[in-house]
Amino acid sequence: MDYYDTPLAAIPRIVVLGVLVSLHSAVAFSQGLVGGSLVAMVLVIDLLFRNPPLESTPVAMAAVALVGLGWVLALLAVL
């Protein structure tokens, strides 16, 4: 398995783990799902930005960072 195969396989497992945590009576389903999704998102961000699969130029990294910032701002605007 490649370095990226293990974390990519872990993403759905993390989300399912969040759903399983929500089976506890003290945790709502949406809270468990959001918690698992946030942990999975941190893993995706690590794979895309901290350890990208390809060598990137500074201009390409700036473009990716700008697009990511745009998504975060759009998400915050919706919330």
Buried (B, 14 or more C-beta within 10 A) or exposed (E): EEEEEEBBEBBEEBBEBBBEBBEEEEBEEEBBBEBBBEBBEEBEEEBEEEEBEEEEEEEEEEEBEEEEEEEEEEEEEEE
